[in-house]
Amino acid sequence: MNTHLSYLKKLTVLATKTLFKCYLLAILSTVFYLVVGYLLLGSNSGGSFFSTADSLQAIGKFLWLIGLILLPILLFLFSNKYVFSTVASKVVEERQDDLIIPALDKVLLVFQSNQPDLIQNAGDYTFAKLKLINEVKNTRIENPWIKRIVVFGLNKMSFDSLDLDNNNNFYDLVKSKFISVLEMLTEADNKPFWICIAIQWLIILFIWFAGSGASLIG
C-alpha cells in the first residue's frame, strides 16, 4: 500500500510539473500574441484598431480575433491531453504488469459475474463496451491515475474487431486488445500543442507582412 501511495505521489508530481510548464508557455505565448497583434493592427490602421486600410489587413484582423478565442482553448485541451499521455506512458512502461493489468482483471472478473449472458453472446459490442467502462468507474481502484488509464484504454478499443468466432474466451481477447491499444496510444505527443503555438506566431507574421505591404503600396 505504501509503495502504491508513493508511486501515486510520483505520478502526481510529474503531472503537476508537466502541466505547469505547458500552461506557462501557453499563457506567455497568448499574452505576447494579444499584445503584439493588437499593437500591429493598431499601427497598420493608423492608430485605430477598428479601422481597416485594405483587405489583407481585414483578413489579418479576422484571423487574429479567431485565434484569440480559439487557440487558447486548444492549448488548454492539448496541454491536459499531453499531461495524461505523459503519465499514462510512464505507468505502462514501468508498472503495467503490477498495476494496470491487475486493475483490468479485477474489473473483468466483476463484469463477468454481473453480465454472464452478455459475455456469452457479445452481440452488441457497443453496449458491452459501455457496460464495461461503467463497471470500471464503479469498481474500487485505489489509484485514480490507473482508473483513468483503464477507462482510456477501453474507450479507444474497437470491439467490432474482436474475433470471437476463433476464440471462445471473450476476456482474453479484451485483455489482449486493451494492452495493444494502450501501448500504441499512450505515447506522449505534444505536436498539437506546438502547432497551436506556431499558428499564433504565423498569424502575427501575416499581420506584420500585411502592414508592411500596405505601407509600401501607400
HELIX and SHEET records of a PDB file:
HELIX    1   1 ASN A    2  ASN A   44  1                                  43    
HELIX    2   2 SER A   55  ARG A   95  1                                  41    
HELIX    3   3 GLN A   96  ILE A  100  3                                   5    
HELIX    4   4 ILE A  101  ASN A  114  1                                  14    
HELIX    5   5 PRO A  116  ASN A  121  1                                   6    
HELIX    6   6 TYR A  125  ASN A  138  1                                  14    
HELIX    7   7 PRO A  144  LYS A  156  1                                  13    
HELIX    8   8 PHE A  159  SER A  161  5                                   3    
HELIX    9   9 PHE A  170  LEU A  185  1                                  16    
HELIX   10  10 LYS A  191  ILE A  217  1                                  27    
END                                                                             
